[in-house]
């Protein structure tokens, strides 16, 4: 498992990826809200969770492709 040192504290790699996915999901949610996509979404919190999971999966796959 990859660890990163932030100010002397070791942080696991998946935690950094989860934080990156959270930031990406926040920006995508803002963009979708500006475009009015949420008018057609039945359950916005469930949609946001699915968006976060998809972005986390994409970041994990991207990090795996870069490290190998």
N, C-alpha and C positions, 0 to 999 in steps of 0.2 A: 504494500500500500504506500502511496506517495504522501509525504507530509511536507508542509511548508512552514517555515519559521516566520512568524509575524511578531516583531518586537520581543523575541526570545520565547514566545509561546508556540508550541508545535500545534498546527491545525491540520486535521485530516483533509485530504484532497476532495472527497465527496462533499464535505461541508462547504468548501469554496465553490464547488460546482452548483450546489443548492442555492447559495447566495447569488451567484451569477444568474441562475435561472429565475430567481425571484425578481432580480432587477430587470431582466429582459421581459418577464411577464408583466411587470408594472408598466413598462414602456409600450408594449403591444396592447395592453388593456386600455391605456390612454388613447392610443391611436384608433382602436376599434370604437371607443366611445365617441371620439370626435367624428368618425365616419358614420355613426348611427347604427352600427351593426347590432348593438344590444336591443334594439327594438324588435328584432326577429329571434332573439334568444329566449327560450322558454324559462330556463333557470340560470340566471347569471352567475351565482356562486359555483354551481357545478361546472359551468362552462369555463370559469376562471381556473378551477382546479384541473380540469382537463388540459387547458392551455399550459399551465405550469408543468404538469407531468410530461407533456410533449416537448416542451423546451428543455426540461432537465434531461430527458432521454437524448435529445439532439446534442446537448453539451457533453454528456458522458460519451456518446459515440464519437464526437469530434475530438475529445481529449484522448480517447483510446486510439484513434487513428493517428493523431499527432505523436503520441508517445511510442508507438510501435514502429 
